[in-house]
Amino acid sequence: MRQRLDGGLAPPLGPESCTGADWLLAVRPHLAETLVDRPALERLQSLARYFPGDAMSALEIRLGTAAAVVDLSLRLTRPAQARWMAEHTASPQLRTLLLRWSGDWAENDLVSSLWLEFDLDRESFLPSVCAGLRAPAEPGWVAGTLLPRLHGGTLNGEQRQLIELCCAAIPPEARLLYAFSLRSRGAGEVRLEVLGLDPAGILRYLERTAPPTREQVSAVLPLFAGVERLHLSLDIGDVGERISPRVGIEGSFVRLPHREPRWRELFDRLEDWGLCSPEKRRAVFAWPGYDSARTAAGPWPPGVKEEGVRCVRSLSHVKVVTFPGRRPEAKVYLLVTPLRPSPPRRDRSTSLAPEG
């Protein structure tokens, strides 16, 4: 979800011309069955029929040897995208949230995006909802305004206090990047994801907020040696003052694997630890690239006729989820991003803008 890509997002294309399912069809030849088998891909495409065709989506894939369900996320960055999804959801609470974010939220300056995360192993297709934050946020606003809006209701006092404690404990060099409501999973948990902590900083932060998890996280941090961008995620329950023993560590690099050898070093360690099968590793590294109407191996969306539109396939990040007394689990996140060329930069010598 975090790769920086040149170009601008393609304009909205309309339901009759393009949806997220069309882009999944276009990239399907590059998606090895060891990552996404046929039944899983059919479920993904069935869901993505309701995604706007100009939005980034992410495939969440387990890296172990056993076949596993693949989850799908959608990133909304524009009011029009949120309104589109509001028209295609059966949930009144989600519809209200999407329309409110696309309309008059005063906090839109802070909330840069909404992620909808669909767990396809569940009967309900209602997503978890995640808000991406542009800048550091006040703990009281996160616990008292943002998360209740994502959650569809107020949080209990103990949960709110614990959220504020976790937010206030973030040191100056780090910040809260994402806040999640996990209510769609049948519980009242929320998730906080912190960006900017190095390995030592992660352990210091856990010592202040969730000491029982420190040992299990310390055991997996060597996997992320040399990783540029680390994220720490904590789940906070709504029953008592409780931080879940499930803790996630994410890592990525600014550059994609063909320009960044440390991706391979990271996957070497995952494979050595038995957290990634060799077949899935090869399939992950074969994924990045891009397609156009002229080069796509799969069917290009028929309604996308603008010259220069690309569908970019990129590797976002690796996540390792830790549990006490259990083997950690590794996941990879693969992005599908429709892009159009950036407008050409005007030469300053011909610009009509006044110079200061």
Secondary structure in CASP SS format (residue, H / E / C, confidence):
PFRMAT SS
TARGET T0000
AUTHOR 0000-0000-0000
METHOD secondary structure of the structure
MODEL  1
M C 1.00
R C 1.00
Q C 1.00
R C 1.00
L C 1.00
D C 1.00
G C 1.00
G E 1.00
L E 1.00
A C 1.00
P C 1.00
P C 1.00
L C 1.00
G C 1.00
P C 1.00
E C 1.00
S C 1.00
C C 1.00
T E 1.00
G H 1.00
A H 1.00
D H 1.00
W H 1.00
L H 1.00
L H 1.00
A H 1.00
V H 1.00
R H 1.00
P H 1.00
H H 1.00
L C 1.00
A C 1.00
E C 1.00
T C 1.00
L C 1.00
V C 1.00
D C 1.00
R H 1.00
P H 1.00
A H 1.00
L H 1.00
E H 1.00
R H 1.00
L H 1.00
Q H 1.00
S H 1.00
L H 1.00
A H 1.00
R C 1.00
Y C 1.00
F C 1.00
P E 1.00
G C 1.00
D C 1.00
A C 1.00
M C 1.00
S E 1.00
A E 1.00
L E 1.00
E E 1.00
I E 1.00
R E 1.00
L C 1.00
G C 1.00
T C 1.00
A C 1.00
A C 1.00
A C 1.00
V C 1.00
V C 1.00
D E 1.00
L E 1.00
S E 1.00
L E 1.00
R E 1.00
L E 1.00
T C 1.00
R C 1.00
P H 1.00
A H 1.00
Q H 1.00
A H 1.00
R H 1.00
W H 1.00
M H 1.00
A H 1.00
E H 1.00
H C 1.00
T C 1.00
A C 1.00
S C 1.00
P H 1.00
Q H 1.00
L H 1.00
R H 1.00
T H 1.00
L H 1.00
L H 1.00
L H 1.00
R H 1.00
W H 1.00
S H 1.00
G C 1.00
D C 1.00
W C 1.00
A H 1.00
E H 1.00
N H 1.00
D H 1.00
L C 1.00
V E 1.00
S E 1.00
S E 1.00
L E 1.00
W E 1.00
L E 1.00
E E 1.00
F E 1.00
D C 1.00
L C 1.00
D C 1.00
R C 1.00
E C 1.00
S C 1.00
F C 1.00
L C 1.00
P C 1.00
S E 1.00
V E 1.00
C E 1.00
A E 1.00
G E 1.00
L E 1.00
R C 1.00
A C 1.00
P C 1.00
A C 1.00
E C 1.00
P H 1.00
G H 1.00
W H 1.00
V H 1.00
A H 1.00
G H 1.00
T H 1.00
L H 1.00
L H 1.00
P H 1.00
R H 1.00
L H 1.00
H H 1.00
G C 1.00
G C 1.00
T C 1.00
L C 1.00
N C 1.00
G H 1.00
E H 1.00
Q H 1.00
R H 1.00
Q H 1.00
L H 1.00
I H 1.00
E H 1.00
L H 1.00
C H 1.00
C H 1.00
A H 1.00
A C 1.00
I C 1.00
P C 1.00
P C 1.00
E C 1.00
A C 1.00
R E 1.00
L E 1.00
L E 1.00
Y E 1.00
A E 1.00
F E 1.00
S E 1.00
L C 1.00
R H 1.00
S H 1.00
R H 1.00
G C 1.00
A C 1.00
G C 1.00
E C 1.00
V E 1.00
R E 1.00
L E 1.00
E E 1.00
V E 1.00
L E 1.00
G C 1.00
L C 1.00
D C 1.00
P H 1.00
A H 1.00
G H 1.00
I H 1.00
L H 1.00
R H 1.00
Y H 1.00
L H 1.00
E H 1.00
R H 1.00
T H 1.00
A C 1.00
P H 1.00
P H 1.00
T H 1.00
R H 1.00
E H 1.00
Q H 1.00
V H 1.00
S H 1.00
A H 1.00
V H 1.00
L H 1.00
P H 1.00
L H 1.00
F H 1.00
A C 1.00
G C 1.00
V C 1.00
E C 1.00
R E 1.00
L E 1.00
H E 1.00
L E 1.00
S E 1.00
L E 1.00
D E 1.00
I E 1.00
G C 1.00
D C 1.00
V C 1.00
G C 1.00
E C 1.00
R C 1.00
I E 1.00
S E 1.00
P E 1.00
R E 1.00
V E 1.00
G E 1.00
I E 1.00
E E 1.00
G E 1.00
S E 1.00
F C 1.00
V C 1.00
R C 1.00
L C 1.00
P H 1.00
H H 1.00
R H 1.00
E C 1.00
P C 1.00
R H 1.00
W H 1.00
R H 1.00
E H 1.00
L H 1.00
F H 1.00
D H 1.00
R H 1.00
L H 1.00
E H 1.00
D H 1.00
W C 1.00
G C 1.00
L C 1.00
C C 1.00
S C 1.00
P H 1.00
E H 1.00
K H 1.00
R H 1.00
R H 1.00
A H 1.00
V H 1.00
F H 1.00
A C 1.00
W C 1.00
P C 1.00
G E 1.00
Y E 1.00
D E 1.00
S C 1.00
A C 1.00
R C 1.00
T C 1.00
A C 1.00
A C 1.00
G C 1.00
P C 1.00
W C 1.00
P C 1.00
P C 1.00
G C 1.00
V C 1.00
K C 1.00
E C 1.00
E C 1.00
G C 1.00
V C 1.00
R E 1.00
C E 1.00
V E 1.00
R E 1.00
S E 1.00
L E 1.00
S E 1.00
H E 1.00
V E 1.00
K E 1.00
V E 1.00
V E 1.00
T E 1.00
F C 1.00
P C 1.00
G C 1.00
R C 1.00
R C 1.00
P C 1.00
E E 1.00
A E 1.00
K E 1.00
V E 1.00
Y E 1.00
L E 1.00
L E 1.00
V E 1.00
T E 1.00
P E 1.00
L E 1.00
R E 1.00
P C 1.00
S C 1.00
P C 1.00
P C 1.00
R C 1.00
R C 1.00
D C 1.00
R H 1.00
S H 1.00
T H 1.00
S C 1.00
L C 1.00
A C 1.00
P C 1.00
E C 1.00
G C 1.00
END
